[in-house]
Amino acid sequence: MADTQEVDAKAERRAAKLAKQISAFSKAHGGAEAQVAYIGERGARIALVGEDGNWGNLVAPTLQVAEQAVQKAGITVHEEFDGEFASKVKTGPYEWSRMAGIQVGGPKNG
């Protein structure tokens, strides 16, 4: 029983830490929305998009921890990363060079 409580307490602390990071991102970018996706053994990815178009990712150890974190942060969570939500992401030269720069003649990385 003590082991289960210890695991639950650890997950709660991790969710609280992630919620704090999500809230800080939201504050810095005029608000934020998220999408949570299971990524296998690594856990779950929390994709964040700020109202200003800036974006970032956080990784939680489990899907449950990720869902708790976004709930604690009080932001809108989308089921899918598509449509209107995806169109809010602003990309710049860095992202284009990282995503396809070598293939389409952009600057080489490194």
C-alpha atoms as a printed R data frame, in Angstrom:
    type eleno elety resid chain resno      x      y       z
1   ATOM     1    CA   MET     A     1  0.000  0.000   0.000
2   ATOM     2    CA   ALA     A     2  2.813  2.419   0.823
3   ATOM     3    CA   ASP     A     3  4.412  1.822  -2.583
4   ATOM     4    CA   THR     A     4  1.187  2.772  -4.356
5   ATOM     5    CA   GLN     A     5  0.890  5.955  -2.305
6   ATOM     6    CA   GLU     A     6  4.501  6.815  -3.081
7   ATOM     7    CA   VAL     A     7  3.923  6.337  -6.824
8   ATOM     8    CA   ASP     A     8  0.724  8.422  -6.648
9   ATOM     9    CA   ALA     A     9  2.522 11.196  -4.764
10  ATOM    10    CA   LYS     A    10  5.351 11.204  -7.300
11  ATOM    11    CA   ALA     A    11  2.884 11.404 -10.206
12  ATOM    12    CA   GLU     A    12  1.037 14.236  -8.457
13  ATOM    13    CA   ARG     A    13  4.287 16.180  -7.986
14  ATOM    14    CA   ARG     A    14  5.227 15.664 -11.637
15  ATOM    15    CA   ALA     A    15  1.774 16.821 -12.794
16  ATOM    16    CA   ALA     A    16  2.062 19.919 -10.576
17  ATOM    17    CA   LYS     A    17  5.515 20.729 -11.999
18  ATOM    18    CA   LEU     A    18  4.263 20.346 -15.572
19  ATOM    19    CA   ALA     A    19  1.191 22.473 -14.784
20  ATOM    20    CA   LYS     A    20  3.498 25.216 -13.500
21  ATOM    21    CA   GLN     A    21  5.517 25.074 -16.743
22  ATOM    22    CA   ILE     A    22  2.334 25.124 -18.835
23  ATOM    23    CA   SER     A    23  1.008 28.110 -16.884
24  ATOM    24    CA   ALA     A    24  4.301 29.975 -17.336
25  ATOM    25    CA   PHE     A    25  4.199 29.310 -21.097
26  ATOM    26    CA   SER     A    26  0.593 30.479 -21.238
27  ATOM    27    CA   LYS     A    27  1.379 33.667 -19.332
28  ATOM    28    CA   ALA     A    28  4.386 34.435 -21.555
29  ATOM    29    CA   HIS     A    29  2.400 33.957 -24.770
30  ATOM    30    CA   GLY     A    30 -0.936 35.606 -24.027
31  ATOM    31    CA   GLY     A    31 -2.690 32.327 -23.292
32  ATOM    32    CA   ALA     A    32 -2.244 28.817 -24.599
33  ATOM    33    CA   GLU     A    33 -4.007 25.723 -25.842
34  ATOM    34    CA   ALA     A    34 -2.768 22.142 -25.847
35  ATOM    35    CA   GLN     A    35 -3.066 18.710 -27.354
36  ATOM    36    CA   VAL     A    36 -1.998 15.601 -25.465
37  ATOM    37    CA   ALA     A    37 -0.764 12.539 -27.351
38  ATOM    38    CA   TYR     A    38  0.442  9.160 -26.137
39  ATOM    39    CA   ILE     A    39  3.989  8.522 -27.428
40  ATOM    40    CA   GLY     A    40  4.598  5.001 -26.187
41  ATOM    41    CA   GLU     A    41  7.057  4.053 -23.474
42  ATOM    42    CA   ARG     A    42  8.257  7.664 -23.217
43  ATOM    43    CA   GLY     A    43  4.833  8.692 -21.929
44  ATOM    44    CA   ALA     A    44  2.788 11.508 -23.430
45  ATOM    45    CA   ARG     A    45  3.579 14.684 -25.337
46  ATOM    46    CA   ILE     A    46  1.892 17.945 -24.402
47  ATOM    47    CA   ALA     A    47  1.975 20.189 -27.465
48  ATOM    48    CA   LEU     A    48  1.405 23.823 -26.501
49  ATOM    49    CA   VAL     A    49  0.440 26.677 -28.799
50  ATOM    50    CA   GLY     A    50  0.416 30.217 -27.458
51  ATOM    51    CA   GLU     A    51 -2.053 32.877 -28.560
52  ATOM    52    CA   ASP     A    52  0.880 34.629 -30.248
53  ATOM    53    CA   GLY     A    53  1.628 31.539 -32.384
54  ATOM    54    CA   ASN     A    54  4.707 30.396 -30.475
55  ATOM    55    CA   TRP     A    55  4.725 26.726 -29.642
56  ATOM    56    CA   GLY     A    56  6.539 24.134 -27.590
57  ATOM    57    CA   ASN     A    57  6.364 20.610 -26.250
58  ATOM    58    CA   LEU     A    58  6.597 18.986 -22.850
59  ATOM    59    CA   VAL     A    59  6.840 15.260 -22.145
60  ATOM    60    CA   ALA     A    60  5.045 13.631 -19.231
61  ATOM    61    CA   PRO     A    61  5.920 10.148 -17.953
62  ATOM    62    CA   THR     A    62  2.351  8.904 -18.487
63  ATOM    63    CA   LEU     A    63 -0.800  9.948 -20.310
64  ATOM    64    CA   GLN     A    64 -2.581 10.315 -16.962
65  ATOM    65    CA   VAL     A    65  0.074 12.731 -15.642
66  ATOM    66    CA   ALA     A    66 -0.133 14.785 -18.852
67  ATOM    67    CA   GLU     A    67 -3.915 15.010 -18.618
68  ATOM    68    CA   GLN     A    68 -3.715 16.022 -14.947
69  ATOM    69    CA   ALA     A    69 -1.154 18.715 -15.780
70  ATOM    70    CA   VAL     A    70 -3.234 20.410 -18.486
71  ATOM    71    CA   GLN     A    71 -6.306 20.210 -16.282
72  ATOM    72    CA   LYS     A    72 -4.438 21.846 -13.376
73  ATOM    73    CA   ALA     A    73 -3.136 24.555 -15.728
74  ATOM    74    CA   GLY     A    74 -6.713 25.291 -16.810
75  ATOM    75    CA   ILE     A    75 -6.069 25.598 -20.539
76  ATOM    76    CA   THR     A    76 -8.129 24.399 -23.498
77  ATOM    77    CA   VAL     A    77 -7.173 20.905 -24.657
78  ATOM    78    CA   HIS     A    78 -7.847 19.696 -28.213
79  ATOM    79    CA   GLU     A    79 -8.431 16.066 -29.179
80  ATOM    80    CA   GLU     A    80 -6.405 16.390 -32.389
81  ATOM    81    CA   PHE     A    81 -3.632 18.652 -33.638
82  ATOM    82    CA   ASP     A    82 -5.348 19.695 -36.839
83  ATOM    83    CA   GLY     A    83 -7.558 22.312 -38.432
84  ATOM    84    CA   GLU     A    84 -8.020 25.624 -36.674
85  ATOM    85    CA   PHE     A    85 -5.725 24.652 -33.790
86  ATOM    86    CA   ALA     A    86 -2.807 23.727 -36.048
87  ATOM    87    CA   SER     A    87 -3.246 26.921 -38.067
88  ATOM    88    CA   LYS     A    88 -2.417 28.963 -34.953
89  ATOM    89    CA   VAL     A    89  1.210 27.756 -35.039
90  ATOM    90    CA   LYS     A    90  3.615 30.283 -36.506
91  ATOM    91    CA   THR     A    91  6.801 28.924 -38.016
92  ATOM    92    CA   GLY     A    92  9.871 30.859 -38.984
93  ATOM    93    CA   PRO     A    93 13.098 30.298 -40.893
94  ATOM    94    CA   TYR     A    94 14.540 28.079 -38.169
95  ATOM    95    CA   GLU     A    95 11.644 25.607 -38.302
96  ATOM    96    CA   TRP     A    96 11.639 25.534 -42.111
97  ATOM    97    CA   SER     A    97 15.360 24.901 -42.256
98  ATOM    98    CA   ARG     A    98 15.064 22.141 -39.637
99  ATOM    99    CA   MET     A    99 12.017 20.501 -41.229
100 ATOM   100    CA   ALA     A   100 12.877 20.658 -44.913
101 ATOM   101    CA   GLY     A   101 15.771 23.012 -45.485
102 ATOM   102    CA   ILE     A   102 18.208 20.468 -46.842
103 ATOM   103    CA   GLN     A   103 15.611 18.964 -49.194
104 ATOM   104    CA   VAL     A   104 14.333 22.280 -50.593
105 ATOM   105    CA   GLY     A   105 17.636 24.143 -50.794
106 ATOM   106    CA   GLY     A   106 17.480 25.948 -47.446
107 ATOM   107    CA   PRO     A   107 20.442 26.503 -45.170
108 ATOM   108    CA   LYS     A   108 22.215 23.395 -44.002
109 ATOM   109    CA   ASN     A   109 22.171 22.627 -40.293
110 ATOM   110    CA   GLY     A   110 25.680 22.129 -39.061
